[in-house]
């Protein structure tokens, strides 16, 4: 039986330091009976450059997939360092939630006090 852990982010200033950090995590995890899954582990470079630099990082000689964005603890992190995607996602979710409540919030036959409580 293998133990596992999820939702871990490693941050480094360059790929060499990231590989060293990942190697340490991998080694210490192995000592505790944990195993990093190279199929579920991804790499992302945050850069202001038009095209994101390539970052070859490995677990057990398996090259990790490089991605452009991911969701971490409910927040979208993107490789350009901007929050546009996060703002768009939250705005879309707010619109969906408003549509669900629209019949109550827009009903003029329900007092404003009752509509406030519905929120």
N, C-alpha and C positions, 0 to 999 in steps of 0.2 A: 504494500500500500504506500502510495506517495502522498506526502503532504504538499500543499500548494499555497501560493499567495498571489493576490491580484492587486491591480491598481497601484503599481509602484512606478515612479518616474525617477530616472537618473538624469542629472544635468551636469554637463561639463563644457568647458570653453572650447575644446577641440576634440577631434575624433580619437586622437591618441589617448587623451585623458579619459574619454568615455570608455574606450576599450579596456583600459586598466581598471577603471571602476567596475565595469561589468564583469571582468575576470575575478575581481575580489568578491563581488556579490555571488557569482556562480560558485566559487570555491567555498565560501562560508555557508552558502545554502546547502551545498552537497554535504558538508560536515554535519548539518542538522537534518539530513534526510530529505531535503527539498530539491526539486529539479526545475530548472528554467526550461520552458518550452519554446524552442526557436520558431515554431510555427505561429505562436501567439505573441511573440515579442517583436516590437517594431522600433524603427529609428526615425527620428525627424530632426531636420536641421532648421533652425530659425535664422532667417537671413533676410536682409533688405534687398538682396540682389534679385533681378528679374527671374532668373532661373536658380532654383535652390541647388547649392553645391552637393555633390555626391558624397555619401558617407558610408563606407564599407565597414560594418561592424559585424563581428562573428560570435556565435555561441557554438562551441565544439566543432569548429571549422565550417559551420553552416552560416552563410551570409544572411543577415536579417533584412527583411523588407523595409524599404524607406517609404514613408508616407508623407502626405502634405497636411493632414489635419487629424486630430483625434479628440475624443471626448473624455475628459478627466474630471471626475467628481462633479458631473453635470455641466461642465463648461467646455466649450469648443476651443481648442488650442490650434492655431494654424501656423504654417511655416513662414508666413510673412510677418508675423508678430502683431498683426492688426486684429481688431475685434469686430470687424464688419460682419463676419459670419455669425458670431455669437449674438450680436445685436439683432440681426435678421431672424435668427432662430427664436430668440426670446419674443420678438415682435409677433412672429407667426403664432407662437404658442399663446400669447395674450389675445390675439384675434380669435383663435379657436375657443378659448375660455369665455370670451365675451359673447360669442355666438351661442354658446351653451346657456348663458344667463340672459340673453337678449329678451326673451319673452317676459322675464320678471323685471329687468332693469328698465325696459322701454314701455312697460304697461302703465298708462296714466291712471288706471283704476286702482292701483296699489299705491298706498301712501309712500312718500319719499323715505320716511323713517323705516318702514318695512323693507323697502328696496335696499337701503343702507345695510340692514341686518343680513340681507341675502348675500352680501359680499363677505 
